[in-house]
């Protein structure tokens, strides 16, 4: 697929998914609305500076805009810089190491969800407080 066509389709899709008009994207990025329109029509491609502005505003990666195999669903939306950096390290691990990392992450997530459940139950029924306090202490 031609890069201009790919870029134009992906930019339009990402903008619409965010609920932005071309005018709104122009206001956020500082890129002229007519230029954004030309990007989406496949007339021109942006330079690196404008690609950076677009991916920041749309919270996507340059990969999504430029690479045919990239998917918007695959773009990690990680705010913490350390977690974001480690995401890419995890991608390079072998299958066994990835499996171990996923097991650990799933365990931590399950523990967090259980804590949240216990915390939500603590305020609902005071008559079962002793049982809930016992469970809560074991989890923490």
MOKA-V604354 format. One line per field, one symbol per residue. burial: b if it has 9 or more other ideal C-beta (glycine too) atoms within 8 Angstrom, else e. A space follows every 50 residues. Layout:
# MOKA-V604354
burial = ???
This chain:
# MOKA-V604354
burial = eeebbbbbebbbbbbeeeebebeebbeebebebebbbbbbebeeebeeeb bbbbbebbebeeebbbeeebebeebeeeeeeebbeebeebeebeeeebee beeeeeeeeebeebbeebbebbeeeeeebeebbebbeebe
